[in-house]
Amino acid sequence: MLTKPHDPDAKLWYGVNWEDWLDDGVTIVTSTWSVPTGVTKISEGNTDTQSAVKVYIPAGVEGEEYIITNHIVASDGQEEDRSIKLKIRER
């Protein structure tokens, strides 16, 4: 699991690039992000590559750690998850 520092006042995009996992010609059909209580998901979506997805996360509570998870469904029917741990620390 990837760990990222996140300032309590930061408003940042986080993403997952699925290119290495997807077979040739397979694209992302749906992408959803799960975020824990205390984190607000402002926006989510695919990039123009159809193999990368992103989510916009604003702020967080100092000292907390949050795990955000991306779930995708691929055009060939496969499904998979990837998670990112956000460590909320003053930077």
N, C-alpha and C positions, 0 to 999 in steps of 0.2 A: 504494500500500500504506500502510495506517495504521500509524504508529509510536507506541508507548506506553512511557513509563518504567515500570520495575518494580523496586521495592526488593528486595534479595536475601532479605529476611526476610518479604516480603509474601505473602499468600495471597489471591488475587483472582479474581473472575469476569471473563471477557472474552466479548464477544459480537459477533454480526453480525446486523443487521436487514435482511432480504431484501425488505421490503415494496415498495420502489421497483422491484425487479427482477421480482418475481412479477406475473403478469397477474391481473386480477380473478377471484376464485374459485379460484385456484391456491394450493395449500398445500405445505409441505415434507413429503415422505413419509419421507425418511431424511436424517440429518445425521451426519457423522463428522468428527472433528478429528484431524489429524496433528500430532504434536509431535516435535521433534528429540531426539536423545539428550541427556541432561542435564536434560530437563524432564519432570516427571511430571504426567500428566493424571489428576486425581482424579475428576472427574465431568463429564458432558456431557449436554445435552438441549435440547429445545425449550422455549420459554416458552409461555404460554397463548395467544399470538396466532397460532401456526402460521406466522409469518413471521419469527421471530427465534430464534436459537439461541445457546447459551452454553457455555463451558467453564471449569472451575475449575483454575487454575494456582498451585501453591504454590512459593515461593522461586525461586532461580536462583543462578548463579555470578556474583559481582561482575565487571563488565567485559565479560561475554559479551552477545551479541545472539542472540536466537532468533526464528525465524519459525514461527508456528503457522498452520495452514491448515484452513479449514472447507470441506468438500465436501458439497453437498446434491443430492438428487434431488427434483424437484418432481412434483406429482400429474399434470402434463401430460407427464412424461417427460424434461423438460429437466434438464441437470446443469450445475453451475457451482461455482467455487472462489472464496474470498476469503481473503486472508492478513493477518496482523497481525504486525508486528515488535515484539518486546519487547526493550528496552534495559535490561539489568540494571545499575542504578546505585544507590548509597546515596542516599536522599532524606531 
